[in-house]
Amino acid sequence: MSFDLTKTQKHLDWLKTKLYLDFNSYHAVNRVVKRGEVYWYHVGYNIGNELSKETPRPCVILQKSFINKHSSNVIVAPITHSASILPCLVPIKSRFSSSGKTILDGNINVSGLMCVSKIRLTEYICTLSKEELKAIDEALAQQLDLYDRYMELKKENEQKQTYISKLLKERNSLRDHMRMIQKAAETTDISQIILRIKNGAENK
């Protein structure tokens, strides 16, 4: 069995960083991070085709904020510059500094989902929009084979919203009809009251 010495050296260098991070991990337990925030984080060197990188790379926090508050670990997805059109890659809007320098661009790779210690996170970069997070959620549902159930729930929600809108329309119509009756009741001509009620019923 032979070893790639260059790769072996990279793993040894990462081991030093890993030991340092582990020693200081207690500092990150109470760190506050929120879903949708993007940070640089230490990926390090891993096994086979697992995501590996010598220097920090950006990632987005996908674990819900409430859990992040009470956990020393967070679930993240890496941001890459892959040009693939695979459904696991979700493009995000490019972000620029005040000087015009690009501070974030690329795609969220939901296939690289990881649960990591907060100590791996370094500098905050930005926060993704609700629209971007929604696209990530849909890609995650597809990647984890939850897409059919996700679409089923989405359809049910749309049907309920349509039904609620119909009920509101009917309520408003009945409210307008009641106001017409009340207004008609203020007159002393009973025949006019009956006529307005009849017309309202016919036009309903």
C-alpha positions as CSV (number, residue, x, y, z in Angstrom):
1,M,0.0,0.0,0.0
2,S,1.4,3.4,-1.0
3,F,0.4,6.8,0.3
4,D,0.2,10.2,-1.5
5,L,2.7,12.1,0.6
6,T,1.3,15.5,-0.4
7,K,-2.1,14.5,0.6
8,T,-0.8,12.9,3.8
9,Q,0.9,16.2,4.7
10,K,-2.3,18.1,4.2
11,H,-4.1,15.7,6.5
12,L,-1.4,16.2,9.1
13,D,-1.6,20.0,8.8
14,W,-5.4,19.8,9.2
15,L,-5.0,17.6,12.3
16,K,-3.1,20.4,14.0
17,T,-5.8,22.9,13.2
18,K,-8.5,20.3,14.2
19,L,-6.8,19.7,17.6
20,Y,-6.6,23.5,18.2
21,L,-10.3,23.9,17.3
22,D,-11.3,21.0,19.5
23,F,-9.4,22.5,22.4
24,N,-11.2,25.8,22.1
25,S,-14.6,24.4,21.2
26,Y,-16.2,25.3,24.5
27,H,-15.8,29.0,23.6
28,A,-18.4,28.5,20.8
29,V,-21.2,26.7,22.8
30,N,-23.1,30.0,23.5
31,R,-22.4,31.6,20.1
32,V,-25.5,33.0,18.6
33,V,-26.0,32.1,14.9
34,K,-29.3,32.2,12.9
35,R,-30.8,30.2,10.0
36,G,-29.9,31.8,6.7
37,E,-26.7,33.4,7.9
38,V,-23.5,32.8,5.9
39,Y,-20.1,32.3,7.5
40,W,-16.7,31.2,6.6
41,Y,-16.0,27.8,8.1
42,H,-13.1,25.4,8.5
43,V,-13.9,22.4,6.3
44,G,-10.6,20.6,6.7
45,Y,-9.5,17.4,5.0
46,N,-11.9,14.4,5.1
47,I,-12.3,11.0,3.6
48,G,-12.5,10.0,-0.1
49,N,-14.8,12.4,-2.1
50,E,-16.1,14.1,1.0
51,L,-15.9,17.9,0.9
52,S,-12.3,19.0,1.8
53,K,-10.5,22.3,1.6
54,E,-7.3,23.6,3.2
55,T,-8.6,27.2,3.7
56,P,-12.0,28.2,5.1
57,R,-15.0,28.4,2.7
58,P,-18.4,29.9,3.0
59,C,-21.4,28.0,4.2
60,V,-25.0,28.8,5.1
61,I,-26.7,27.9,8.4
62,L,-29.8,25.7,7.7
63,Q,-30.6,24.5,11.2
64,K,-33.5,26.4,12.7
65,S,-32.5,29.4,14.9
66,F,-34.1,28.1,18.1
67,I,-32.0,24.9,18.0
68,N,-28.9,26.8,17.1
69,K,-29.4,28.8,20.3
70,H,-29.3,25.7,22.5
71,S,-26.8,23.5,20.6
72,S,-23.0,23.6,20.2
73,N,-23.4,22.2,16.7
74,V,-25.2,23.5,13.6
75,I,-26.3,22.1,10.3
76,V,-24.7,23.8,7.3
77,A,-24.5,23.5,3.6
78,P,-21.3,24.6,1.7
79,I,-21.3,27.3,-1.0
80,T,-19.4,26.2,-4.2
81,H,-18.6,27.6,-7.6
82,S,-19.5,24.4,-9.5
83,A,-21.1,25.1,-12.9
84,S,-23.2,21.9,-12.8
85,I,-27.0,22.1,-13.3
86,L,-27.7,19.3,-10.8
87,P,-30.8,20.0,-8.7
88,C,-28.6,19.8,-5.5
89,L,-27.1,23.1,-6.5
90,V,-29.1,26.3,-5.7
91,P,-27.8,29.6,-7.2
92,I,-27.7,32.6,-4.9
93,K,-27.5,36.3,-5.6
94,S,-24.0,37.7,-5.7
95,R,-23.1,40.1,-2.8
96,F,-20.6,43.0,-3.1
97,S,-18.8,45.2,-0.6
98,S,-19.1,48.9,-0.6
99,S,-16.0,49.1,-2.8
100,G,-17.6,46.8,-5.3
101,K,-15.6,43.7,-4.4
102,T,-17.4,40.4,-4.6
103,I,-17.9,39.0,-1.1
104,L,-20.2,36.0,-1.9
105,D,-21.3,34.2,-5.1
106,G,-21.9,30.7,-6.3
107,N,-24.3,27.9,-5.4
108,I,-25.5,26.3,-2.2
109,N,-24.7,22.6,-2.4
110,V,-27.3,20.8,-0.4
111,S,-25.7,17.4,-1.1
112,G,-22.9,18.5,1.1
113,L,-25.1,19.0,4.2
114,M,-23.0,18.7,7.4
115,C,-23.5,18.9,11.2
116,V,-20.5,20.8,12.5
117,S,-19.3,22.4,15.7
118,K,-19.8,26.2,16.0
119,I,-16.1,26.5,16.6
120,R,-15.6,25.8,12.8
121,L,-17.4,29.0,12.0
122,T,-15.3,32.1,11.6
123,E,-16.4,35.5,10.1
124,Y,-20.0,36.4,9.3
125,I,-20.5,37.2,5.6
126,C,-24.2,38.0,5.1
127,T,-27.7,36.7,5.4
128,L,-29.6,35.0,2.5
129,S,-33.1,36.2,1.5
130,K,-36.3,34.4,2.2
131,E,-36.6,33.6,-1.5
132,E,-33.2,32.0,-1.5
133,L,-33.9,29.9,1.6
134,K,-37.2,28.8,0.1
135,A,-35.3,27.5,-3.0
136,I,-32.8,25.8,-0.7
137,D,-35.7,24.1,1.2
138,E,-37.1,22.8,-2.1
139,A,-33.8,21.4,-3.2
140,L,-33.3,19.8,0.2
141,A,-36.7,18.1,0.0
142,Q,-35.7,16.7,-3.4
143,Q,-32.3,15.6,-2.3
144,L,-33.6,13.8,0.7
145,D,-36.5,12.2,-1.3
146,L,-39.0,14.3,0.6
147,Y,-40.1,16.3,-2.5
148,D,-43.3,14.5,-3.2
149,R,-44.5,15.0,0.4
150,Y,-43.3,18.7,0.2
151,M,-45.3,19.3,-2.9
152,E,-48.3,17.5,-1.4
153,L,-48.2,19.8,1.6
154,K,-47.8,22.8,-0.6
155,K,-50.9,21.8,-2.7
156,E,-52.9,21.3,0.5
157,N,-51.9,24.7,1.7
158,E,-52.8,26.3,-1.6
159,Q,-56.2,24.6,-1.5
160,K,-56.8,25.8,2.1
161,Q,-55.9,29.4,1.1
162,T,-58.3,29.2,-1.8
163,Y,-61.1,27.9,0.5
164,I,-60.4,30.7,3.0
165,S,-60.5,33.3,0.3
166,K,-63.9,32.0,-0.8
167,L,-65.2,32.0,2.8
168,L,-64.0,35.6,3.2
169,K,-65.7,36.6,0.0
170,E,-69.0,35.0,1.1
171,R,-68.7,36.7,4.5
172,N,-68.1,40.1,3.0
173,S,-71.1,39.6,0.7
174,L,-73.4,38.6,3.7
175,R,-72.1,41.6,5.7
176,D,-72.9,44.0,2.8
177,H,-76.4,42.4,2.6
178,M,-77.0,42.8,6.3
179,R,-76.0,46.5,6.1
180,M,-78.5,46.9,3.3
181,I,-81.2,45.4,5.5
182,Q,-80.3,47.6,8.4
183,K,-80.3,50.6,6.2
184,A,-83.7,49.6,4.8
185,A,-85.0,49.0,8.3
186,E,-84.5,52.7,9.1
187,T,-87.3,53.6,6.7
188,T,-90.9,53.5,7.7
189,D,-92.1,52.0,4.4
190,I,-92.4,48.3,5.0
191,S,-92.9,47.6,1.3
192,Q,-89.5,49.1,0.5
193,I,-87.9,47.0,3.2
194,I,-89.4,43.8,1.7
195,L,-88.4,44.9,-1.8
196,R,-84.8,45.5,-0.9
197,I,-84.5,42.2,1.0
198,K,-86.0,40.5,-2.0
199,N,-83.7,42.2,-4.5
200,G,-80.7,41.4,-2.3
201,A,-81.7,37.7,-2.2
202,E,-82.2,37.5,-5.9
203,N,-78.8,39.2,-6.6
204,K,-76.9,37.0,-4.2
